[in-house]
């Protein structure tokens, strides 16, 4: 056991070991904010309260994850009392050597699911052996995290504001766990990556971190923002069979404050169950909000515009994608590929309202670059998968990278292509020839560790953890050549759009699929730069 004193009081932590025998300390289920229950539902997170005596941080309450529907069982789980984090550290003070770099992980799950405190969802074993302090966090999800009534008591973006509050806790307390509060790296996957980029562009997060890693997600992906929060609210109220006035925000707020949490989440599920996944829309998500607090709002302008105008925190960044990002579509609705092959209704998948003339132009462009010279069924299926992966993830990630590079951000871009036994796309037996959505995370902070890890998988774990922790330590993922990583990862710049392909062998490539990505960049610049 190990005790640590933080700003709220004294914590009792535990000791654990990785499979290879590396020992570390863990402090589990530490509150970083007041429970957002009762009158605090839908409000900004409040500072945590102190406690007397010693708080036990050796176990996690499984119930303290954010309210959600379990992906596997389709049952309601979680609690509104969910604002907790875990801290894992190899060394505790007093420690004579330098303080350790801090890595803060933000989990994915489409802003509707996932957890950062349940150990099976955020296993520290791979990264902790590289001598970093690892922090994993929860934040509010679904309606509790992202519903907006457009009043100060429910302005929206509560889940992102939770993340800011967690980072404030890290800044204030991480030195007590031998972490360096002046060397904090954010990293996240999918919605966690979009969250990291939101923290980059939000002024309220300035000074709370020093580097950022975005894995398979961006604020420029259409699913990461809700451009019609009022319509989402109306859908929820209809699902709840609300009979009150639709134009009275205070009455709506009073009503929603009294709906039991499980009923609210089940109604939300029902409200968005008719989504056909042509457009990747999970329901409630981050919004552009009104600034009721006169400087306290998380996001008041279009993410594209903030990036394009250079109005963001220009910390060093790693960002990238997997070579088979469409696996997420296949997991949600397996027939999506065959349906698109048959119907060729590409425009119905685009997240923007296009005029008939624009639709005609873009159908022609999409079919030309994705399907010309594709004759066999296998070739066409592969191209459709590539279209969906580019649409949902790669185009936004790449467009964001080019904008950041133009602004002079120290930037490293990757494509992850390795198909190993830890890939979730392999575990779930999805028919993808490569790495599916979010598979790179499995070699850093896995949600599942299968028994059949082989030597090739071990090498990939070593490569990924070395590069990610090198970046956290030095701002460079490959500061020196080594047997594990024998290649220098090139800087991605406005003049040299080089990136690293991460597979059994590491290879440098340049300018990913320019004619394909250009289609999406053109649509983004037309439809996202106007708010």
N, C-alpha and C positions, 0 to 999 in steps of 0.2 A: 504494500500500500504506500501511497505518497500523498502528502497534503500540500496544498498551495493556497496562498491567500490572494484573493482578487478584490476588486473594488466593492463587490457585494458582500463578501464574507469569506469564510474558509471552505475549501473543497477537499473532499477525500477522493482521490483517484485510485485506479488500479494499475496492475502491470499485466502486460500481455507479451506474446511471442509470435513472430512470423513462422511460417513452416520451416524456414531454414534455421530457426533458433535465435533470430535477432530480437532482443528485448526492447520494449518501449513502454512508455506510460500512456494511459488513456483516461480522459476525463469526459464522461458521457452525460448527455442530457442537461447541459448547463444553460440556464435561462439567460438570454441576452436582452429580453424585453419583458414587460408585464404581459401576462396572458391576455390576448385580445378578445375577452369574453364580456358578456353583459353589455354595459354602456360603451365598451371599447370596440364592439363588433363594427367592422367597416372603417374604423378610424385609423389614423397614422399610429405606428407603434410607439409605445411609451417606454421610458427608461426602466430597467429592471429594479425591483425593490431589494434591499439588503435582507439578510437573514441572520439569526443568532445561532451560535453553535457551529457545528460542522455539517455541511451538506454532503450527502452521499452521492458521488458521481461515478460509481463503479458499475451501475446498471442503467439500462434504458427502458422506459415505459413504451411498449409497442403502441399504445394508444396515443402517444404524443406526436403523431405525424399529422400533417394537415388533412382536413376533411377531404375525402376523395372516394372514388369508386375503384376498388382493386381490379387491376387489369385482368388478372387470371380468373378470379372468382366472380367478378361483376357485382360484388357486395360492397355496401358502405363500410368504410373504415375511417379511423382518425378522430380528431378532436379539434375544437377551436383553440384549445390551449396547446399551441404547437411551436412557439417561438423559442427553440432550443438549438444548441450546437454541440458538437463534439470537438475535443482537442486531443491530438495524438503527438507525442514528442519523444525523441530518443534520449534527451537529457533534460534534467531540471536544474535550476540554480541551487546552490552556487556551482557554476561551471566555469573553469578558468579560460577556456578557449572562447572564440568569438560567438556571438549569438547566431542562431540558425535562421536561414531564410524561411519565410512563412508562405504556405500555399493554401488558399481558401477555395474550396470546391463548391460550386453551385450546381445542384442536380437539375437534370432535364425532366421531361415528361409533359411537354406541350402546355405548361402552366395549369395543367389539370391533374397531374399525378406525380408520384415519386416521393422520395424522402432523402434527407441528408444525414439523419441521425441513426437510422436502423443500420446496423453494421453490414448486413447482407446487401444493402443497397450502396454502400460506400465503404468498401473494404480498404483499409490503409496499408496493407502488407507490402505492396510493391513499392510505393513511394517512400515509406518511412525508413526503409533500409538505406536510402540515399542521404540520410541525415538532414531532413527538413522537418519543420513543424507543420503538421497538416490540420486544417480546420474544415469541418463539414457542417453545413447549416440547413435548417428548415426555413421555409417561408410560406405565407398563406397562398393557397391555390384556389382555383375555380372562382365562384362568386365571392367567397370570403377575401380573396386576394386581388380581384380585378373588376368586380362590379362597380359601376359608377351611377349614382343618382344625380350627379352634378350639383352637389351641395357640399359645404365644408365637412359635414359629418360622414360623407361617403363620396369622396372626390375621385376615387379610382387609384390604381397603381399601388395598392396597399402592399402587395407582395414584393414589389421592387423597393418600396420604402422600408420593408422588413430587412431586406438585404443590406441597405445602407445602415440601418441600426446595428446589424450584426457586425459590419465592418467598423463601426464606431467602437463596439465592444472589443474587437480585436486590437484596434489601435490603443485602447486604454489598458488592456490586460495581458496582451500576448507576451510581454517581456517576462512575466511571472512564470511562463512555461518555457523560457529560454529562447523565445522567438524574437526576431528583430523587427520592431514595429516600423522601421524605416526601410524594410525590404519585404513588401507584401505582394504576392502574385495572385491574381484571380484566375481561376480556370473553371470551365464548365462545358457541358455537352448539350447540343440541341437547344431546348429552351433555356438551359443553363448558359450556353454560349451567347444566345441573344441577350440574356440578362447581363452578362459581362459587358457586352457592347452597349447596352442601355446605361450601365454604370459609367462607361467611358464618355458617353455624350451628355450625361446629366450633371449639371453644376453642383447638385447637392452631394455628389460623391467625390468631388475634388479633394485630393490630399489623403484619401483613405487607402490608396493602393498605388503601386509603382510599376507594375507590369501586368499584362493580360494575355490569356490564352483562350482562344475561341475554337471549339471543336464542333464542327457540323452544325453551325447555326449563326444567324446574323439578324440584326434589326431590319435589314432590307429583305428578309424573307417574309412573304405576305402573311403567313400564319402568326407572325410575332407581334402583330398590331391589330387592334380592333378599331376600325375606322367608323363603325356605326354603333357606339355603346348604347345609345338610346334604344335602338332596335333590339339589341340583345336583352336589355332590361325588360322591354315589352314582351319579348318571347318568354322570359322567365315568369313574369307576372301572369301571363295567360296560362302557362303550365301549372301555376299555383292556384288557378281559378280565382284570382284577385278580382273583387267586384267594385273596388273604390275608383275614385277619379284618376285618370291616367296623366293629367296635367298638374296634379298637386304633389310636388316632390316631397314635402314634409309628411304628407299622409302615407305616401309609398314607403318612405324611410321608417316611419313608425310601424307600419305593417311588417316590413321585412325584418325589423329588429326582434319581432316576436315569433317568427317562423322557426321551429326546431331545426337544428343543423342538418340532421339526416333528411328531413323533409325538403329542405332547401336544395341540397345536393341532388337528391333523386328527381326533383322537379327540373333542375338544370339539365340533368341527363336527358330527361324526356323532352325538354324544350329544343335540344339540339340533336335529337336522335334522327331527325329527317335529313341531316346533312348527308349528301351522297358521296362525299369525298372527292368530287371533281375538283372542288376548291378545298384546299387543306385548311379547315376551320374547326377549331376545337371548342369555340364558344367564347367565354370571357378571356381577355388577354390585355396586355398593356394598351393604354390610350394616350392621346394628346389631351391633357387636362387643363382646366381653368386654375389660375394661381390664386386660390383663396387666401393663402398665407403670405402673399406678397414676398415671394422669393423662396417659399418652401415647397412649391410643386416639384414633382420629379421630372416631368416632361411637358413642355408647353409648345413645342414646335415639331414639325415633321422630322423624324430621324434622318431621312435622306437629306433634307435641307441643312440640318445641323452638321452632318458629315461634310456635305458638299461645300458649305460655307466655312469649314475649318473650325467650327465652334465646338470643340471637344478636347478632352484631356489626351495629349499626344505622348502617351507612355509607350514603351516598346511592346510589340505585339507579335504573337504567333497566331495564325488562323489557318484553317484548312477544312477539308471535306474528305469523305470516303468515295471510292470510285463507283459504288453502287448505292447511292443515296435513295433510290426508289424503293428499296426494301421496306421502308416505313409504310409506303402505300400498300405494298403487298401484304404486310402484316395486318393492316387495318381492313383491307378488302382485297382478297386474293385475286378476284376476277378483274381488277382494274386494268391490268395490262392487256388481257384478251379483249376486254370491252373496247379499249382505245384502238387496238389493232383493227377491230371490226368496224367501228363507227368513224374513226378518224376525226372526231369532234374536238380537235385541239383547243379551239377558242373557248369552249365551255370550261376548260381547266384553268385558263388565265384568270388571275384574281382581279382584273380591272374591267370596267365597262368600256368596251370599244365600239366605235361607230361601225356601221355596216362596211364602209369603205376600208377602215382600219382592219377589220376582221378579215376581209378578203386579202389584204396585203400580207398580214401576218400568217394566215393559213398557207399562203404560197411560199413564204420564206421558211416556215417551219418544215413543211413537207420537202422542200428542196434540200435543206441542210441535213435533215434527219433521215429522210427516206429515199433520196435518189440513189440509185445503184444498189439498193437493198432488195434482194429477190427471194431469198429463202425465209421460211417462217422464223428460224432462229435469228437471222440477221435483223428482221423487222422487230422481233421481240426485244432484242438487245437495244435497238435504236429508240424504241418507245420507252424502255426503262431509262435510257440516258436522257431523253426529253424530260421525263418526270423528275429525275434527280436534279437536272439543271434548273428546272422550273422552281422546285420546292426549296432547294438548298444552294447549289453551286453558284448560280448566277448572282444571287444576293451576296454571298460570301466573296466572290471574285470582284464584283462591282465595289463593294466596301473596301476591299484590299487596294484597288486602284485609286480610290479617293483618298485613303489614308496615306498611300505612297506619295501621292501628289502633294500632300500636306507635310511631307518630310518625316513621317513616323518611321522609326526603326522597325522593320517588318519582315517576318519570315512566314512563308506560305507553304503548305504541304498538301499532298494528295495521299491518303492512306489506302493501300491496295492489298494488304496482306490478308489472306484467308486462312485463319488458324483455328484451333480448337476453342479459344476463348471468345471468338466472334459470336455475338448474340444471333446474328443471321444464320450461323451454322448450328448453334444450339437449338434454335427454333425451326431449323430445317427449311429455311426459305430458299427458293431456287435462284440464288445469286452467285455469279462467278466472280468473286472478289470480296470486297469489304462492304457490308451494308451500313445503313445509317447508324452513326454513333459507335461503330465497332472499335474505333481507336481507343475509346475509353476503357475497354475491357483489358487493355494492357497497362493501364495506369491505376484505375480505381474501380475494379470490377464489381459488378452486382452478383455475378456467379463465378465460382472457380471450379471448373470441371476436374474430374480425376485424371482425364487423359491428356494432360499437358505434356507435350514432347519437347525435345531439345530445340527445335525451331521456334516454338512458342516462348520458351525461356529466353532465347536470344532476342526475340522481339520485345519482350517485357524489359530486358536490359537496355535495348536501344532506346525505347520510348521513355523509360524513367530517367535514363542518363540525359537525354536531350531536354526533357521538360525541367528537370531539376537544375541542369546547367544554366538554363535560361532564367530560372528563378534566382539562381545564385549570382549570375554575371551579366544578364540581359543578352546572352549569346548562347544558343542551344548547342553549338559545336565550337567552343573556344579553342580547343586543341584536338588534334587527331588522336584516335585511340583504336585499339583492336576492336572495341565494341562499335564505335562510330568512326569509321576511317575516312569520312568525307566531310568537307566543310559545307554547311547549309548556306546557300547564297542569300544575300539580302534581296528582297523584292522591292524594286524601285520603279519610278515613273519611266525610266529609260530601259530598265532591264527586268522584265516581268518573269524572273526565274523562280522556280519552286522546287521543292524536294518531293520526289515520289518515294514513299515509305513502303517497302515490300521486303522480301527476304534479302534483297540487295537494295541499298539506297542509291538513287539516281537523281541527278539534276535534270529538270526539264524546263521548257520555256513556253509561255503564252498558251495556256490551256484552251483548246477548242475555240479560237477567236471568232469564227463565223457564227458559231452557235450561241455563244455568250453575248455577242453583239446584238442579237435580236432582243434578248431580255434587258440588256442595258439601255437600249433605245426606249423600250416600254417604260422602264423604271424612271428614266430621265423625264419622260413626258408626263407621267401620272403621279410621281412621288415628289416632285420638286415644286409643287404649287401650294402647299399648305404653310 
